[in-house]
Amino acid sequence: MKSDLDKHIERQLKDKEFRIYFDKAEAKRILAQEIALLRKAQHISQAQLAKEINTTQQVISRLESPRDKRMPSLELLDRVARALNRKLIISLHS
């Protein structure tokens, strides 16, 4: 059974503009979570990762925060991916 919140979101997703913002926030949340999980799995601190990619710990903290609304650049994501021994892959889904 769906909660009232689920029903409300389902109704709102029919609005094109709401859908765009919702999808963007969801993508940011997933990205933040994945980066944090990969970093922690490799036992690397935010400060260590920041040093590896020539940025600050605050940038990594914001990158890992789903509350931060800024979308990271592809260049930053590529540097993070390489530092975590991963490959950045971008795809478009329907």
C-alpha positions in Angstrom: 0.0 0.0 0.0 1.3 3.4 -1.0 1.9 6.1 1.6 0.3 9.5 1.3 3.7 10.9 0.4 4.1 8.3 -2.4 0.7 9.1 -3.8 1.5 12.9 -3.7 4.8 12.4 -5.5 3.2 10.2 -8.0 0.6 12.9 -8.8 3.3 15.6 -8.9 5.5 13.6 -11.3 2.8 14.1 -14.0 3.9 17.7 -14.1 6.8 18.0 -16.6 8.7 20.8 -14.7 8.4 18.9 -11.3 9.6 15.7 -13.0 12.8 17.5 -14.3 13.7 18.8 -10.8 12.8 15.4 -9.2 14.9 13.4 -11.6 17.8 15.8 -11.2 17.7 15.5 -7.4 17.4 11.8 -7.6 20.5 11.6 -9.9 22.4 13.8 -7.5 21.4 11.6 -4.5 22.5 8.4 -6.3 25.8 9.9 -7.4 26.6 11.3 -3.9 25.8 7.9 -2.3 27.8 6.0 -4.8 30.9 8.2 -4.5 30.8 8.0 -0.7 30.4 4.2 -0.7 33.3 3.7 -3.1 35.5 6.0 -1.1 34.7 4.3 2.2 35.1 0.8 0.7 38.7 1.8 -0.3 39.3 3.2 3.2 40.1 6.7 1.9 39.2 9.8 3.8 37.6 12.8 2.1 40.8 14.7 2.7 42.9 12.0 1.0 40.6 11.8 -2.0 40.6 15.6 -2.2 44.4 15.7 -2.2 44.5 12.9 -4.9 42.4 15.0 -7.3 43.8 18.4 -6.3 40.8 19.9 -4.6 39.6 20.5 -1.1 37.9 18.3 1.5 35.0 20.6 1.4 34.4 19.9 -2.3 34.4 16.2 -1.6 32.0 16.7 1.3 29.6 18.7 -1.0 29.9 16.1 -3.7 28.9 13.4 -1.3 26.0 15.4 0.1 22.6 14.7 -1.4 21.4 18.0 0.1 23.9 20.0 -2.0 21.9 21.0 -5.1 25.0 21.8 -7.3 25.7 19.3 -10.0 29.4 18.4 -10.3 31.2 18.9 -13.6 32.0 16.0 -15.8 35.7 16.9 -15.3 35.4 16.6 -11.5 33.5 13.4 -11.7 36.1 11.9 -14.1 38.9 12.9 -11.7 37.0 11.3 -8.8 36.3 8.1 -10.8 40.0 7.7 -11.8 41.2 8.3 -8.2 38.7 5.5 -7.1 40.0 3.2 -9.9 36.7 3.5 -11.8 35.7 4.7 -15.2 33.1 7.4 -15.7 30.3 6.3 -18.0 27.5 8.6 -19.1 24.3 7.2 -20.6 20.9 8.5 -21.6 17.9 6.4 -20.7 14.3 6.7 -21.8 
